[in-house]
Amino acid sequence: MMGKQGRTAALRRDVAWLHREVCARGLNVGSAGNVSARIGEGMIITPTGVRGDTVDPDALVRMDFAGAYRGRIAPSSEWQMHAEIYRADPRAMVIVHTHADCCTALAALGRHIPAFHYDVAAFGGDDVRLAPYALFGSAELAGHAVAALEGRTACLLANHGMICHGRDAASALLTAIRLETMARQYLLALAAGEPIILGADAMAAVSERYKTYGQQPERGTT
């Protein structure tokens, strides 16, 4: 059975792997974006200014949600946005923030992602909301992100990028990839014409179908 130190080390490895993977898949370039994971009443987060392809588990910063941390390496400037999302939503266990091209393009256009495709429901509703612009690293931006994520697992950040969360590193990565795919498809549809948006009844039916879609856990398991 893995002890407390072993679990912390494993979580550090997961966060470092996720940050490298996000960069390798082109969702972030250089030191853009950041990744974190909840641990107890705090989080483990990537440090400020670190390149995704060079991040090391030992360089990650453990901190509480009020901003206190130990060591000489400062946490990401976006730590407050991560902290407020963890405070607001107990489902959020791992958070990914990127400046992925298509998500950022839509965010710069001031557009959310409506129900142009039924798979938008995978993010928890009938759209992916756009959080209003605020200075990066600010409490104002953190508040906007929390509001846009209410009932959702992802949102766009105006003139900035996107942020999403998952139950673990793998699911958070998948959510980030799916969101960038949705953003790219929506941009392609907009370039060709005016996309047809599915109505509330259609999306409600999709949400209901998703409850039994794919592989389901066996009875009595989670």
N, C-alpha and C positions, 0 to 999 in steps of 0.2 A: 504494500500500500504506500502510495507516494505521500511524503510528508510535506509540511508547509513550504520548506525551502525548495523542495523538488517541484512543487506546483508553481512557485514563483519563477523558477528557472525555466520551466516549460513554457510559461506564459511569455517570458521575455523572448524566448526563441520564436514563438508564434508571431509576436509583434514584429520582430526583426525580419522574419520570413515574409510577412505580409507587406511590409514597406518595400522590401526588395522586389516582390512580385508585382506590386502596383506599378513600380517604376519600369520593370522589365516588359510589362504589357502596354507601356506607353501612356498610362493614365496620369502619370506625373513625370516631370523632367527636372533633373537637377535636385535642388532642395525644396521644390514646390510640394505642398501637401503635407499631411501628417497622419499618423495612425496611433491608436491607443487601445488599451484593454482594461476593463474594470477589474479591480482586485480589492476585495473588502470594501472599505469606505473611501477608496481612492482609485488611482489608476496608474498604469505604466504607459508612458507616452514617448514618442520620438523626440529627441532634443532639437533645439532650434538650429536651423542652418545645415542639417545633415543631409547628404545626398542619399537617395534611396538605394543606390547600388552599392553603397559602402557601409550601411548601418550595421552596427554590431550589438548583440544582445546586452553586453555590459555597458554600452553607452546610453541605453534607454533610461529615462528618468521616472522614478517612482515618486508620486506626490499625492496629496489629498485634494479634495474638491475645492478647498479654499485657496489653493495656490502654494502651500508650503511644500518644499522639497529639500533633500539633502544632496550635497556634492557640489562640484565646481561646474557641472554642465547644466545649463538652463533648459527648461522644457520648451516645447514648441510655443511660438507666440499665440497659437490658437488654443492653448490649453483650456481657456475658460469656456469656449464653445463645447469642447468635449465634456467638461465637467458638468455643465448645465444640462446637457442631453442625458448624461447618466443620472443626474438628480431627478429629471422629469420622467424618465421612462425606464422602468425596471427590466424591460425586455432587452434594452441595449447592453450588450456585453463587450462588443468590439466595434470601434468606430473608424471609418475611413473617410478622409477628406482629400479630394483631388481637384486639380485644375484640368481635368480631361477635356480634350478639344471640343467635342460636340456639346457636352453639358455646358461648357463655358461660353460657347457661341450662342446658345439659346439664352443663357443667363445675361449675356451682353445685349441681346435683343429685347430683354425684358419679357421673355415668354416663359410660361410654365409648360408642362407637358400634359395636354388634355387626353381624353380617352380616344385617341386616334387608332389605337390597337387595344384589343382586350387585355393584353398582358400588362398594361399599365396597372391593372388591379393587383398584380403581384407585389406592389409597393404599399398596399394597404388601403387603397381608395380609388376614386374615379379620376384622379389626376396626380401628378407630381407637382407640388406647389413650388412657387418661387419666393424665397425670402427676400425682403427689401434689402437694398444696399446699406452697409455700414462699414466703417473702417475695420480692416482685418485686425484680429486680436482684441477687439473691443467687447465690453459687456453688452453693448447694443446689438452687435452682430450675434452674440450668443443667444440673446433673447429672441431675435428674429428667427434664428434657426430652430429653436425649441418650438416656437409657435407653428412654423411651417411643417415640422415633423410630427405634430400631434396626430396620432392615429396612423402614421406613416413610418416607413423604414428608410426613406430617402427624400431629399429635396434639393432644389437648385438654389444657389446663392447669387443674387444679382451682381453682375459685373465682377464675378469672382470664380465660381466653380460649382462644386456639389459637395454634399456630405451624406453619408448613409451609415447604417449600423446593422449588425447581425448578432446571432447567438454565439458565434465563434469566428475565428479568423477566416476559415474557408467560406462560411456563409456570407460574411461581410465582403469578401473579395467578389463572390458571385453577384451580390447585389450591386456593387460598383460596376462590374462588367455589364450586367443587364441594363443598368441605367444609362451607361454610355451608348450601348446598342440602341436603346429606345430613343435617345436624343439624336443619334445619327439617322435613324429611320424617319423620325419626325422632320428633321431638316431636309431630307431627301423628298419627302412628301410635300413640304412647303415649297421647295424649289420647282416642283412639277405642277403645283396648283393649290387648291384649297382642300385639305384633308377632311374626310367625313368623320365627324365625332360621334361616337356611340352614346346613346342616351342613358339616363339613370337606370331605367328598367333593365337594359341590356347588361350594364355593368354590375347591377345587383345579382343578375343570374350568373355572371361569371364568378363573382365572389362566392356565391353559394356552391358552384361547381368546384371551385378550388379547395373547398373543405374536404373533398374526397378525391382530389386529383393526385396522381402519382403514387409513390409507395407510402403507405400509411404505417405508423407504428403498431405493433401487435397490442392487443388489448392488455391493459395493465402495465404498459411501458410508456416512456415519454420520449 
